[in-house]
Amino acid sequence: SSAVLRKPLPSNWNSGDRELIYYSSCLDLLIGISKGRGNNLVNKPFASEHFPVMHGLSILTNITATATDSATQRSVILHLRTRWLHLLQLLLYDLETTQLDFALLCSSSHLTFLENLLTSVEEILVLTPVEPTPRDVVSTMCPDCGNVYLPDAIFCRECGRKRVQPQSAAAEEPPRFQELGAEKEEYLAAMLTCIESFFNGPFKACSIRDDAAGDKLAIIGHRFLKRFRMLERSQQLKARLPRSCSELLDIASFRVIGAMDGQHSGAKPLGIRGLSVEEDGPSVFERQTSAVLGAQAKWQEMLDALRKDERVQQRLSWPDQMLGQTFLNIYQESDPDNGEYSKVQAVQPPVVDFRRNHISLLDAVNRLIRHCEAHITDVHSLRRVLRILGAIISFARGANDPSRLTTVQAELCDAGVSKLLVHILDKHNIEDIRLHTWRLLSELLSGLQSGGLCKVNKV
């Protein structure tokens, strides 16, 4: 089942194929067990192991229906894309803020997916695509002198040029809408659910956490804002949409507009978690949402301040550094003739005893590698193991003993670290994991003797 889930070939399937029916049933099963935030710690990691989110982004980007496909093929692809979107929404967006995978959310693969998602909504509703324009985003730098504007600046404080402000959304012609069939209705609902989930928390969290990704998300977000403001005002479109899609469109519009400029201009978000809208003043839902977003913003500011503090970073890396140092010197801890062993033994019960060289660096690293190979999709474990292996080499290099560094590098190669690093590079496109892996590989090669270098080259 895992092999089928990871390598779908919809172009070779027909609606009556047993393989397609089995594949679709596997997707439905994963969707079912991933629903609900109470399953974040057990069921969702299980589903992610069998259907990695990075794989989902890849197939949603690369597998689309084309004009050359037959009606059956288009129906199959639409059916599968609907289920991929459902699963992606549950595994990537429907999480608590502390459990979001920010590296993946801020990656270029996810940004491409968002752009394609908006394009797919425009295509299914037969809308003219919205192209991003410089006026859609508030400029952060003066085009004349290059001075960076203050957040509330109206004029440049260096040359006096007036800052370009975003224009309000101009009136657009009503969409040339066509009736939706049952399959397209389900597909549209899946896309709107993804959009609503992303702009209901992950969008703001990513913008606060990563400035570079925040700028790119702002450009994409303004495309969504411009399009959904138009959809919100189009009563003709809403009247012809099925009721379920119309309600989802209201909710998605509310989320997009609320995330981008904090105010809702027009239609009332009916049917959102059963909360009604008052005629005068903000709704109960709007007041609750505003309070939650304000608390989240303050919390994110505090977290960002802590992340920039060197003392906090040192404290966070301390456990991995200590584990690396312990693994490096583990033969000393298990050697009865070593002074450190005697100190440890003095505080242990009399029955506890180790024997010389029964525990070694090679044994410890072998266990780490076996764990990583068995859980190659567990990105949190990979990050920690890579940090521990980096600490081992770092402490060996800092010992000012070239022979010790060479011995450690040779033992790591013998344990299969280089093979693991190549496997990780082949398996993952997550930027921080690839960066840690390349850095560790360069540390492993640096100063390595010819024998060890041959082993790595062979790998």
C-alpha positions as CSV (number, residue, x, y, z in Angstrom):
1,S,0.0,0.0,0.0
2,S,2.8,2.4,0.8
3,A,4.5,1.8,-2.5
4,V,1.2,2.5,-4.4
5,L,0.6,5.7,-2.4
6,R,4.1,7.0,-3.1
7,K,4.1,6.3,-6.9
8,P,0.6,7.0,-8.4
9,L,0.4,6.8,-12.2
10,P,-3.1,8.2,-13.0
11,S,-2.4,8.6,-16.7
12,N,-2.3,4.8,-17.0
13,W,-5.5,4.2,-14.9
14,N,-9.1,4.1,-15.9
15,S,-12.1,4.7,-13.7
16,G,-12.8,0.9,-13.4
17,D,-9.3,-0.3,-12.7
18,R,-8.9,-2.2,-9.5
19,E,-5.5,-0.5,-8.8
20,L,-7.1,2.9,-9.0
21,I,-10.0,1.8,-6.7
22,Y,-7.5,0.4,-4.2
23,Y,-5.3,3.6,-4.4
24,S,-8.4,5.8,-3.9
25,S,-9.5,3.7,-0.9
26,C,-6.0,4.0,0.7
27,L,-6.3,7.8,0.3
28,D,-9.7,7.8,1.9
29,L,-8.5,5.8,4.8
30,L,-5.6,8.2,5.5
31,I,-8.0,11.1,5.2
32,G,-10.3,9.5,7.7
33,I,-7.7,8.8,10.4
34,S,-6.1,12.3,10.0
35,K,-9.2,14.3,10.7
36,G,-9.3,16.3,13.9
37,R,-6.5,18.1,15.8
38,G,-6.7,15.5,18.6
39,N,-4.9,13.1,16.2
40,N,-1.9,15.4,15.7
41,L,0.6,13.3,17.8
42,V,-0.3,9.8,16.6
43,N,-2.5,9.5,13.5
44,K,-1.1,12.4,11.4
45,P,2.5,11.3,11.7
46,F,1.4,7.8,10.7
47,A,-0.4,9.2,7.6
48,S,2.6,11.5,6.8
49,E,4.9,8.4,6.9
50,H,2.9,6.7,4.2
51,F,2.0,9.9,2.2
52,P,4.7,12.5,2.8
53,V,3.5,16.1,2.5
54,M,6.4,16.9,0.1
55,H,5.2,14.1,-2.2
56,G,1.7,15.5,-2.1
57,L,2.9,19.0,-3.1
58,S,5.0,17.5,-5.9
59,I,2.1,15.4,-7.5
60,L,-0.4,18.3,-7.1
61,T,2.1,20.5,-9.0
62,N,3.0,18.0,-11.7
63,I,-0.1,16.0,-12.3
64,T,-2.9,18.0,-13.9
65,A,-5.6,17.4,-16.5
66,T,-4.7,18.6,-20.0
67,A,-6.7,19.2,-23.2
68,T,-5.2,16.1,-24.8
69,D,-6.5,13.8,-22.0
70,S,-9.6,11.8,-22.6
71,A,-12.8,12.5,-20.6
72,T,-12.1,9.4,-18.5
73,Q,-8.5,10.5,-17.7
74,R,-9.7,14.0,-16.8
75,S,-12.3,12.5,-14.5
76,V,-9.7,10.3,-12.8
77,I,-7.2,13.1,-12.3
78,L,-9.9,15.4,-10.9
79,H,-11.0,12.7,-8.5
80,L,-7.5,12.1,-7.3
81,R,-6.6,15.8,-7.0
82,T,-9.6,16.2,-4.7
83,R,-8.4,13.6,-2.3
84,W,-4.8,14.8,-2.5
85,L,-6.0,18.3,-1.5
86,H,-8.1,16.9,1.4
87,L,-5.1,15.0,2.7
88,L,-2.7,17.9,2.2
89,Q,-5.0,20.2,4.1
90,L,-5.2,17.9,7.1
91,L,-1.4,17.1,7.3
92,L,0.0,20.5,6.5
93,Y,-2.5,23.2,7.6
94,D,-4.9,21.6,10.2
95,L,-2.3,21.7,13.0
96,E,-1.5,23.7,16.1
97,T,0.9,26.5,15.5
98,T,3.7,24.8,17.4
99,Q,3.4,21.7,15.2
100,L,3.5,23.5,11.8
101,D,6.4,22.5,9.5
102,F,7.6,26.1,8.8
103,A,10.5,24.9,6.6
104,L,8.1,23.2,4.2
105,L,5.5,26.0,4.4
106,C,8.1,28.6,3.5
107,S,9.7,26.5,0.8
108,S,9.6,27.3,-2.9
109,S,7.6,24.1,-3.6
110,H,4.8,25.3,-1.3
111,L,4.8,28.8,-2.8
112,T,4.4,27.3,-6.3
113,F,1.6,25.1,-5.0
114,L,-0.3,28.2,-3.7
115,E,0.1,30.0,-7.0
116,N,-1.3,26.9,-8.9
117,L,-4.1,26.6,-6.4
118,L,-5.4,30.1,-7.2
119,T,-5.0,29.4,-10.9
120,S,-7.1,26.2,-10.5
121,V,-9.9,28.1,-8.7
122,E,-9.9,30.7,-11.6
123,E,-10.0,27.9,-14.2
124,I,-12.9,26.0,-12.6
125,L,-14.9,29.2,-12.3
126,V,-13.9,30.4,-15.7
127,L,-12.3,33.6,-14.4
128,T,-9.7,35.9,-16.0
129,P,-6.5,35.3,-14.1
130,V,-5.3,38.0,-11.7
131,E,-1.7,39.0,-12.5
132,P,0.3,40.5,-9.6
133,T,1.1,44.2,-10.1
134,P,3.6,46.5,-8.3
135,R,0.6,48.5,-7.0
136,D,-0.9,45.5,-5.2
137,V,1.9,45.5,-2.5
138,V,3.1,48.5,-0.4
139,S,6.6,49.3,-1.4
140,T,9.3,48.9,1.3
141,M,12.1,50.8,-0.5
142,C,12.3,54.2,-2.2
143,P,12.8,53.7,-6.0
144,D,14.8,56.9,-6.3
145,C,17.4,56.8,-3.5
146,G,17.0,53.2,-2.2
147,N,16.2,54.3,1.4
148,V,14.1,51.7,3.4
149,Y,10.8,53.2,4.5
150,L,9.7,53.2,8.1
151,P,6.6,51.0,8.6
152,D,4.2,54.0,8.8
153,A,6.1,56.3,6.4
154,I,4.1,58.3,3.7
155,F,7.2,60.1,2.3
156,C,10.9,59.1,2.0
157,R,12.9,60.7,4.8
158,E,15.9,61.0,2.5
159,C,14.7,62.4,-0.9
160,G,11.1,63.4,0.0
161,R,9.4,61.2,-2.7
162,K,5.9,60.1,-1.9
163,R,5.5,56.5,-1.0
164,V,3.5,54.5,-3.5
165,Q,0.3,53.1,-1.9
166,P,-1.7,50.1,-3.0
167,Q,-4.7,50.9,-5.1
168,S,-8.1,49.7,-4.0
169,A,-9.5,46.8,-6.0
170,A,-11.1,48.2,-9.1
171,A,-14.5,47.1,-10.3
172,E,-14.3,44.0,-12.5
173,E,-16.6,42.4,-14.9
174,P,-18.7,39.5,-13.5
175,P,-17.2,36.1,-14.1
176,R,-18.2,34.1,-17.1
177,F,-19.4,31.2,-15.0
178,Q,-20.4,27.7,-16.1
179,E,-22.4,25.2,-14.2
180,L,-20.4,22.7,-12.1
181,G,-20.9,19.0,-12.1
182,A,-20.6,16.8,-9.0
183,E,-16.9,16.1,-9.5
184,K,-16.0,19.8,-10.0
185,E,-18.2,20.8,-7.1
186,E,-16.2,18.4,-4.8
187,Y,-12.9,19.6,-6.3
188,L,-13.8,23.3,-5.7
189,A,-14.8,22.6,-2.2
190,A,-11.5,20.9,-1.5
191,M,-9.6,23.9,-2.9
192,L,-11.6,26.4,-0.9
193,T,-11.0,24.3,2.3
194,C,-7.3,24.4,1.7
195,I,-7.3,28.2,1.2
196,E,-9.4,28.7,4.3
197,S,-7.1,26.6,6.4
198,F,-3.9,28.2,5.2
199,F,-5.1,31.8,5.7
200,N,-6.5,30.8,9.2
201,G,-3.2,30.8,11.0
202,P,-0.3,29.3,9.0
203,F,-0.1,32.3,6.6
204,K,0.4,34.8,9.5
205,A,2.7,32.5,11.4
206,C,5.0,32.0,8.4
207,S,5.1,35.7,7.6
208,I,6.1,36.5,11.2
209,R,8.7,33.7,11.4
210,D,10.5,34.2,8.1
211,D,10.9,37.7,6.7
212,A,12.1,36.5,3.3
213,A,9.3,34.0,2.9
214,G,6.9,36.7,4.3
215,D,7.7,39.0,1.4
216,K,7.0,36.3,-1.1
217,L,3.8,35.2,0.7
218,A,2.6,38.9,0.7
219,I,2.8,39.0,-3.1
220,I,0.8,35.8,-3.4
221,G,-1.5,36.9,-0.6
222,H,-2.4,40.1,-2.5
223,R,-3.3,38.0,-5.5
224,F,-5.7,36.0,-3.4
225,L,-7.0,39.2,-1.8
226,K,-7.8,40.8,-5.1
227,R,-9.5,37.7,-6.5
228,F,-11.6,36.9,-3.4
229,R,-12.7,40.5,-2.9
230,M,-14.2,40.3,-6.4
231,L,-15.7,36.9,-5.7
232,E,-17.2,38.2,-2.5
233,R,-19.0,41.0,-4.3
234,S,-20.3,38.8,-7.1
235,Q,-23.8,37.9,-6.0
236,Q,-24.5,36.5,-9.4
237,L,-21.7,33.9,-9.0
238,K,-22.9,33.0,-5.5
239,A,-26.5,32.5,-6.6
240,R,-25.4,30.0,-9.2
241,L,-22.9,28.1,-7.0
242,P,-24.2,25.1,-5.0
243,R,-25.0,26.1,-1.4
244,S,-22.1,24.2,0.1
245,C,-19.6,25.8,-2.2
246,S,-21.2,29.3,-1.7
247,E,-20.8,28.9,2.1
248,L,-17.2,27.7,1.7
249,L,-16.5,30.7,-0.6
250,D,-17.8,33.1,2.1
251,I,-15.6,31.5,4.7
252,A,-12.5,31.4,2.5
253,S,-13.0,35.1,1.5
254,F,-13.4,36.0,5.2
255,R,-10.1,34.3,6.0
256,V,-8.2,35.8,3.1
257,I,-9.4,39.3,3.7
258,G,-8.9,39.0,7.4
259,A,-5.4,37.7,7.1
260,M,-4.3,40.4,4.5
261,D,-5.8,43.6,5.9
262,G,-7.8,42.6,9.0
263,Q,-11.2,43.8,7.8
264,H,-14.1,42.3,5.9
265,S,-15.6,44.5,3.2
266,G,-19.0,43.3,2.2
267,A,-20.6,39.9,2.6
268,K,-21.2,38.6,6.0
269,P,-19.5,35.3,6.8
270,L,-22.6,33.2,7.3
271,G,-22.5,29.7,8.7
272,I,-19.0,30.0,10.2
273,R,-19.1,27.6,13.2
274,G,-22.7,28.5,13.9
275,L,-21.9,32.1,14.9
276,S,-24.3,34.7,13.7
277,V,-23.4,38.3,12.6
278,E,-25.0,41.3,14.3
279,E,-26.5,44.0,12.2
280,D,-24.4,46.8,13.9
281,G,-20.8,46.4,14.9
282,P,-18.5,43.4,14.6
283,S,-19.8,39.9,14.9
284,V,-19.1,37.6,17.9
285,F,-16.8,35.6,15.5
286,E,-15.0,38.7,14.4
287,R,-14.4,39.8,18.0
288,Q,-13.1,36.4,19.0
289,T,-10.9,36.1,15.9
290,S,-9.4,39.6,16.5
291,A,-8.6,38.7,20.1
292,V,-7.0,35.4,19.1
293,L,-4.9,36.9,16.3
294,G,-3.7,39.7,18.7
295,A,-2.6,37.1,21.3
296,Q,-0.9,35.0,18.6
297,A,0.9,38.1,17.3
298,K,2.3,38.9,20.7
299,W,3.2,35.3,21.3
300,Q,5.1,35.2,17.9
301,E,6.9,38.5,18.8
302,M,8.2,37.0,22.0
303,L,9.2,33.8,20.2
304,D,11.1,35.7,17.6
305,A,12.9,37.8,20.3
306,L,13.9,34.5,22.0
307,R,15.1,33.0,18.7
308,K,17.4,36.0,18.1
309,D,19.0,35.7,21.6
310,E,22.3,33.9,21.4
311,R,21.9,32.6,25.0
312,V,18.6,31.0,24.1
313,Q,20.1,29.4,21.0
314,Q,23.0,28.0,23.0
315,R,20.7,26.6,25.6
316,L,18.5,24.9,22.9
317,S,21.6,23.3,21.3
318,W,23.1,22.3,24.6
319,P,21.4,18.8,24.8
320,D,22.5,17.8,21.3
321,Q,26.0,19.1,22.0
322,M,26.2,17.1,25.2
323,L,25.0,14.0,23.5
324,G,27.6,14.4,20.8
325,Q,30.3,14.8,23.4
326,T,29.1,11.8,25.4
327,F,29.1,9.6,22.3
328,L,32.6,10.8,21.4
329,N,33.9,9.9,24.8
330,I,31.7,6.9,25.5
331,Y,34.7,4.5,25.5
332,Q,36.1,6.5,28.5
333,E,32.8,6.2,30.4
334,S,32.9,2.4,29.9
335,D,36.6,1.9,30.7
336,P,37.2,0.7,34.3
337,D,40.8,2.1,34.2
338,N,39.6,5.6,33.4
339,G,39.3,8.2,36.2
340,E,35.9,9.4,34.9
341,Y,34.5,5.9,35.1
342,S,35.5,5.7,38.7
343,K,33.7,8.9,39.5
344,V,30.5,7.6,37.8
345,Q,30.8,4.2,39.4
346,A,31.1,5.8,42.9
347,V,27.5,7.1,42.6
348,Q,26.0,3.9,41.0
349,P,24.7,0.8,42.8
350,P,27.3,-1.9,43.3
351,V,25.7,-4.2,40.8
352,V,26.1,-1.8,38.0
353,D,29.3,-2.4,36.1
354,F,30.6,-1.9,32.5
355,R,33.4,-3.8,30.8
356,R,36.2,-2.3,28.7
357,N,35.2,-1.2,25.2
358,H,31.7,-2.9,25.4
359,I,30.2,0.4,24.5
360,S,31.9,2.3,21.7
361,L,31.3,5.3,19.4
362,L,30.8,2.9,16.5
363,D,28.0,1.1,18.4
364,A,26.2,4.3,19.3
365,V,26.4,5.7,15.7
366,N,25.2,2.3,14.3
367,R,22.1,2.6,16.5
368,L,21.5,6.2,15.3
369,I,21.8,5.2,11.7
370,R,19.5,2.2,12.0
371,H,16.9,4.5,13.6
372,C,17.2,7.1,10.8
373,E,17.0,4.4,8.0
374,A,13.9,3.0,9.6
375,H,12.3,6.5,10.1
376,I,13.7,8.3,7.1
377,T,10.5,10.4,6.7
378,D,10.7,11.6,10.4
379,V,12.2,15.0,9.8
380,H,12.4,15.9,13.5
381,S,14.5,12.9,14.3
382,L,16.7,13.5,11.2
383,R,17.3,17.1,12.3
384,R,18.4,16.0,15.8
385,V,20.6,13.1,14.6
386,L,22.3,15.4,12.1
387,R,23.0,17.9,14.9
388,I,24.4,15.2,17.2
389,L,26.7,13.8,14.4
390,G,27.9,17.4,13.7
391,A,28.6,17.9,17.4
392,I,30.7,14.6,17.5
393,I,32.9,15.9,14.7
394,S,33.1,19.4,16.1
395,F,34.3,18.2,19.5
396,A,36.8,15.8,17.8
397,R,38.2,18.7,15.8
398,G,38.4,20.9,18.8
399,A,40.6,18.4,20.7
400,N,43.7,19.6,18.8
401,D,44.6,16.0,18.1
402,P,44.6,15.3,14.3
403,S,44.8,11.5,14.9
404,R,41.7,11.6,17.0
405,L,39.8,13.5,14.3
406,T,40.9,11.0,11.7
407,T,39.9,8.1,13.9
408,V,36.4,9.6,14.5
409,Q,35.9,10.3,10.7
410,A,37.0,6.7,9.8
411,E,34.6,5.3,12.4
412,L,31.7,7.4,11.2
413,C,32.4,6.2,7.6
414,D,32.6,2.6,8.8
415,A,29.3,3.0,10.6
416,G,27.7,4.1,7.3
417,V,27.1,7.8,8.0
418,S,28.1,8.7,4.5
419,K,25.5,6.3,3.0
420,L,22.9,7.8,5.3
421,L,23.8,11.3,4.2
422,V,23.4,10.4,0.5
423,H,20.1,8.7,1.3
424,I,18.8,11.8,3.0
425,L,19.8,14.0,0.0
426,D,18.0,11.7,-2.3
427,K,14.9,11.5,-0.2
428,H,14.3,15.1,1.1
429,N,13.9,18.5,-0.6
430,I,13.5,20.4,2.7
431,E,16.0,23.2,2.7
432,D,17.3,23.1,6.3
433,I,17.7,19.3,6.3
434,R,19.7,19.5,3.0
435,L,21.8,22.3,4.3
436,H,22.6,20.3,7.5
437,T,23.4,17.2,5.4
438,W,25.8,19.0,3.0
439,R,27.5,20.7,6.0
440,L,28.0,17.4,7.8
441,L,29.3,15.7,4.6
442,S,31.8,18.5,4.1
443,E,32.9,18.1,7.8
444,L,33.3,14.4,7.2
445,L,35.5,14.9,4.2
446,S,37.6,17.7,5.6
447,G,41.0,16.4,6.5
448,L,40.1,12.8,5.9
449,Q,43.0,10.4,5.1
450,S,43.1,8.7,1.7
451,G,41.7,5.4,2.9
452,G,38.6,7.0,4.4
453,L,38.2,9.3,1.4
454,C,38.1,6.2,-0.9
455,K,35.3,4.8,1.2
456,V,33.3,8.0,0.8
457,N,34.0,8.2,-2.9
458,K,32.8,4.6,-3.3
459,V,29.5,5.6,-1.6
